[in-house]
Amino acid sequence: MKMILRQCFVCRKRDSVDNLIRLVVEDGKVVRAKRRMGGRGANIHKECMSQLVSPKVRSRAFKGVDWGLVE
């Protein structure tokens, strides 16, 4: 079976989708996506979540959206 790879927008390392969390913009806010959620998305490793405090890192994925509290 073919392994699907995506890139973490924080560390920029490629990894399997099973090891990444998908974030999407829904109603102007960034939320953790369910498996098949449409829209603009970005992938991130769980261990990279702590680096989201930097506005520079956040702007790589989504510009001009409310980050709120991504769980």
OpenMM code with the backbone's topology and positions (N, CA, C; nanometers):
from openmm import Vec3, app, unit

residues = "MET LYS MET ILE LEU ARG GLN CYS PHE VAL CYS ARG LYS ARG ASP SER VAL ASP ASN LEU ILE ARG LEU VAL VAL GLU ASP GLY LYS VAL VAL ARG ALA LYS ARG ARG MET GLY GLY ARG GLY ALA ASN ILE HIS LYS GLU CYS MET SER GLN LEU VAL SER PRO LYS VAL ARG SER ARG ALA PHE LYS GLY VAL ASP TRP GLY LEU VAL GLU".split()
positions = [
    Vec3(0.0837, -0.1187, 0.0000),
    Vec3(0.0000, 0.0000, 0.0000),
    Vec3(0.0882, 0.1251, 0.0000),
    Vec3(0.0457, 0.2250, -0.0728),
    Vec3(0.1209, 0.3488, -0.0867),
    Vec3(0.1067, 0.4354, 0.0396),
    Vec3(0.2211, 0.4858, 0.0920),
    Vec3(0.2183, 0.5721, 0.2093),
    Vec3(0.2034, 0.7172, 0.1642),
    Vec3(0.1062, 0.7879, 0.2219),
    Vec3(0.0824, 0.9273, 0.1878),
    Vec3(0.1685, 1.0141, 0.2786),
    Vec3(0.2497, 1.1007, 0.2166),
    Vec3(0.3384, 1.1884, 0.2919),
    Vec3(0.2901, 1.3327, 0.2823),
    Vec3(0.3039, 1.4043, 0.3923),
    Vec3(0.2742, 1.5472, 0.3975),
    Vec3(0.3882, 1.6155, 0.4719),
    Vec3(0.3964, 1.7476, 0.4598),
    Vec3(0.5033, 1.8227, 0.5242),
    Vec3(0.4477, 1.9019, 0.6423),
    Vec3(0.5170, 1.8936, 0.7550),
    Vec3(0.4834, 1.9736, 0.8727),
    Vec3(0.5227, 2.1181, 0.8416),
    Vec3(0.4309, 2.2130, 0.8607),
    Vec3(0.4615, 2.3514, 0.8252),
    Vec3(0.5525, 2.4201, 0.9265),
    Vec3(0.5788, 2.3570, 1.0418),
    Vec3(0.6686, 2.4155, 1.1412),
    Vec3(0.8119, 2.3693, 1.1180),
    Vec3(0.8341, 2.2376, 1.1255),
    Vec3(0.9709, 2.1860, 1.1108),
    Vec3(1.0066, 2.1549, 0.9659),
    Vec3(0.9043, 2.1519, 0.8794),
    Vec3(0.9197, 2.1260, 0.7362),
    Vec3(0.9725, 1.9873, 0.7014),
    Vec3(0.9544, 1.8933, 0.7940),
    Vec3(0.9920, 1.7546, 0.7660),
    Vec3(0.8713, 1.6814, 0.7092),
    Vec3(0.8979, 1.5930, 0.6141),
    Vec3(0.7910, 1.5132, 0.5544),
    Vec3(0.7663, 1.3895, 0.6407),
    Vec3(0.6385, 1.3531, 0.6539),
    Vec3(0.6018, 1.2400, 0.7377),
    Vec3(0.4684, 1.1839, 0.6894),
    Vec3(0.4347, 1.0673, 0.7393),
    Vec3(0.3083, 1.0024, 0.7069),
    Vec3(0.1924, 1.0830, 0.7655),
    Vec3(0.0780, 1.0817, 0.6978),
    Vec3(-0.0393, 1.1532, 0.7487),
    Vec3(-0.0837, 1.0993, 0.8838),
    Vec3(-0.0499, 0.9751, 0.9146),
    Vec3(-0.0859, 0.9165, 1.0437),
    Vec3(-0.0100, 0.9808, 1.1596),
    Vec3(0.1043, 1.0424, 1.1318),
    Vec3(0.1864, 1.1044, 1.2355),
    Vec3(0.1684, 1.2558, 1.2432),
    Vec3(0.0769, 1.3102, 1.1639),
    Vec3(0.0553, 1.4544, 1.1590),
    Vec3(-0.0875, 1.4897, 1.1978),
    Vec3(-0.1037, 1.6106, 1.2489),
    Vec3(-0.2359, 1.6645, 1.2819),
    Vec3(-0.2701, 1.7641, 1.1724),
    Vec3(-0.3909, 1.7561, 1.1200),
    Vec3(-0.4332, 1.8478, 1.0142),
    Vec3(-0.5130, 1.9619, 1.0758),
    Vec3(-0.4747, 2.0839, 1.0424),
    Vec3(-0.5453, 2.2032, 1.0853),
    Vec3(-0.6107, 2.2665, 0.9631),
    Vec3(-0.7324, 2.3162, 0.9796),
    Vec3(-0.8030, 2.3828, 0.8695),
    Vec3(-0.8670, 2.5113, 0.9205),
    Vec3(-0.9008, 2.5996, 0.8282),
    Vec3(-0.9733, 2.7221, 0.8620),
    Vec3(-1.1211, 2.6951, 0.8418),
    Vec3(-1.1991, 2.7168, 0.9483),
    Vec3(-1.3440, 2.6987, 0.9410),
    Vec3(-1.4086, 2.8198, 1.0069),
    Vec3(-1.4905, 2.8901, 0.9333),
    Vec3(-1.5563, 3.0117, 0.9823),
    Vec3(-1.4557, 3.1134, 1.0344),
    Vec3(-1.3417, 3.1266, 0.9676),
    Vec3(-1.2417, 3.2256, 1.0040),
    Vec3(-1.1526, 3.1893, 1.1207),
    Vec3(-1.1654, 3.0660, 1.1722),
    Vec3(-1.0822, 3.0205, 1.2845),
    Vec3(-1.0103, 2.8929, 1.2473),
    Vec3(-0.8922, 2.8746, 1.3047),
    Vec3(-0.8159, 2.7527, 1.2817),
    Vec3(-0.8648, 2.6469, 1.3791),
    Vec3(-0.9022, 2.5308, 1.3265),
    Vec3(-0.9504, 2.4200, 1.4086),
    Vec3(-0.8794, 2.2918, 1.3677),
    Vec3(-0.8786, 2.1976, 1.4585),
    Vec3(-0.8241, 2.0657, 1.4293),
    Vec3(-0.9245, 1.9931, 1.3410),
    Vec3(-0.8787, 1.9432, 1.2294),
    Vec3(-0.9679, 1.8827, 1.1304),
    Vec3(-1.0045, 1.7399, 1.1653),
    Vec3(-1.1246, 1.7076, 1.1266),
    Vec3(-1.1632, 1.5669, 1.1295),
    Vec3(-1.1042, 1.5055, 1.0031),
    Vec3(-1.1044, 1.3785, 0.9889),
    Vec3(-1.0360, 1.3086, 0.8790),
    Vec3(-1.0577, 1.3720, 0.7422),
    Vec3(-1.1792, 1.3923, 0.7007),
    Vec3(-1.2067, 1.4404, 0.5645),
    Vec3(-1.2770, 1.5757, 0.5676),
    Vec3(-1.2051, 1.6770, 0.6081),
    Vec3(-1.2617, 1.8102, 0.6143),
    Vec3(-1.2023, 1.8924, 0.5013),
    Vec3(-1.2852, 1.9588, 0.4255),
    Vec3(-1.2379, 2.0367, 0.3126),
    Vec3(-1.1792, 2.1702, 0.3545),
    Vec3(-1.1343, 2.2455, 0.2581),
    Vec3(-1.0816, 2.3785, 0.2857),
    Vec3(-0.9305, 2.3808, 0.2925),
    Vec3(-0.8791, 2.5007, 0.3119),
    Vec3(-0.7341, 2.5196, 0.3219),
    Vec3(-0.6844, 2.4519, 0.4478),
    Vec3(-0.5849, 2.3672, 0.4328),
    Vec3(-0.5341, 2.2928, 0.5471),
    Vec3(-0.3830, 2.2985, 0.5574),
    Vec3(-0.3340, 2.2647, 0.6759),
    Vec3(-0.1908, 2.2564, 0.7013),
    Vec3(-0.1687, 2.1410, 0.7987),
    Vec3(-0.0536, 2.0778, 0.7879),
    Vec3(-0.0222, 1.9640, 0.8725),
    Vec3(0.0892, 2.0000, 0.9697),
    Vec3(0.0809, 1.9423, 1.0899),
    Vec3(0.1785, 1.9725, 1.1936),
    Vec3(0.2004, 1.8490, 1.2807),
    Vec3(0.3253, 1.8298, 1.3238),
    Vec3(0.3540, 1.7227, 1.4198),
    Vec3(0.3018, 1.7644, 1.5576),
    Vec3(0.2598, 1.6689, 1.6364),
    Vec3(0.2120, 1.6981, 1.7717),
    Vec3(0.3210, 1.7677, 1.8534),
    Vec3(0.4462, 1.7226, 1.8371),
    Vec3(0.5555, 1.7811, 1.9141),
    Vec3(0.5931, 1.9222, 1.8668),
    Vec3(0.5451, 1.9631, 1.7513),
    Vec3(0.5735, 2.0979, 1.7000),
    Vec3(0.4671, 2.2000, 1.7428),
    Vec3(0.3586, 2.1545, 1.8057),
    Vec3(0.2492, 2.2434, 1.8459),
    Vec3(0.2959, 2.3543, 1.9395),
    Vec3(0.3965, 2.3277, 2.0223),
    Vec3(0.4436, 2.4280, 2.1186),
    Vec3(0.5087, 2.5481, 2.0487),
    Vec3(0.5488, 2.5319, 1.9244),
    Vec3(0.6140, 2.6399, 1.8500),
    Vec3(0.5147, 2.7337, 1.7811),
    Vec3(0.3847, 2.7083, 1.7999),
    Vec3(0.2826, 2.7914, 1.7357),
    Vec3(0.2666, 2.9284, 1.8001),
    Vec3(0.3401, 2.9584, 1.9065),
    Vec3(0.3297, 3.0902, 1.9691),
    Vec3(0.3930, 3.1978, 1.8814),
    Vec3(0.4798, 3.1597, 1.7917),
    Vec3(0.5473, 3.2549, 1.7047),
    Vec3(0.4573, 3.2955, 1.5873),
    Vec3(0.4283, 3.4252, 1.5742),
    Vec3(0.3458, 3.4714, 1.4615),
    Vec3(0.4079, 3.4385, 1.3258),
    Vec3(0.5404, 3.4370, 1.3190),
    Vec3(0.6080, 3.4056, 1.1931),
    Vec3(0.5772, 3.2621, 1.1499),
    Vec3(0.5803, 3.1706, 1.2458),
    Vec3(0.5507, 3.0304, 1.2160),
    Vec3(0.4044, 3.0159, 1.1747),
    Vec3(0.3139, 3.0823, 1.2462),
    Vec3(0.1709, 3.0727, 1.2152),
    Vec3(0.1391, 3.1263, 1.0762),
    Vec3(0.2079, 3.2323, 1.0364),
    Vec3(0.1767, 3.2922, 0.9067),
    Vec3(0.2182, 3.2035, 0.7898),
    Vec3(0.3031, 3.1047, 0.8141),
    Vec3(0.3395, 3.0115, 0.7062),
    Vec3(0.2189, 2.9323, 0.6583),
    Vec3(0.1288, 2.9036, 0.7493),
    Vec3(0.0143, 2.8200, 0.7135),
    Vec3(-0.1082, 2.9023, 0.6755),
    Vec3(-0.1452, 2.9956, 0.7619),
    Vec3(-0.2677, 3.0727, 0.7403),
    Vec3(-0.2416, 3.2185, 0.7726),
    Vec3(-0.2721, 3.3057, 0.6797),
    Vec3(-0.2536, 3.4490, 0.7022),
    Vec3(-0.3883, 3.5133, 0.7349),
    Vec3(-0.3890, 3.5991, 0.8356),
    Vec3(-0.5074, 3.6777, 0.8671),
    Vec3(-0.6249, 3.6008, 0.9230),
    Vec3(-0.6005, 3.4950, 0.9984),
    Vec3(-0.7105, 3.4211, 1.0605),
    Vec3(-0.6913, 3.4197, 1.2116),
    Vec3(-0.8000, 3.3939, 1.2827),
    Vec3(-0.7965, 3.3863, 1.4286),
    Vec3(-0.7503, 3.2475, 1.4700),
    Vec3(-0.6348, 3.2426, 1.5366),
    Vec3(-0.5810, 3.1131, 1.5800),
    Vec3(-0.6507, 3.0632, 1.7049),
    Vec3(-0.7011, 3.1506, 1.7889),
    Vec3(-0.7717, 3.1090, 1.9094),
    Vec3(-0.6928, 3.0048, 1.9864),
    Vec3(-0.7604, 2.9059, 2.0375),
    Vec3(-0.6954, 2.7966, 2.1094),
    Vec3(-0.7131, 2.6690, 2.0293),
    Vec3(-0.6118, 2.6303, 1.9575),
    Vec3(-0.6153, 2.5063, 1.8802),
    Vec3(-0.5850, 2.3928, 1.9761),
    Vec3(-0.6756, 2.2979, 1.9831),
    Vec3(-0.6581, 2.1849, 2.0771),
    Vec3(-0.5981, 2.0659, 2.0086),
] * unit.nanometer
topology = app.Topology()
chain = topology.addChain("A")
for resn in residues:
    res = topology.addResidue(resn, chain)
    for name in ("N", "CA", "C"):
        topology.addAtom(name, app.Element.getBySymbol(name[0]), res)
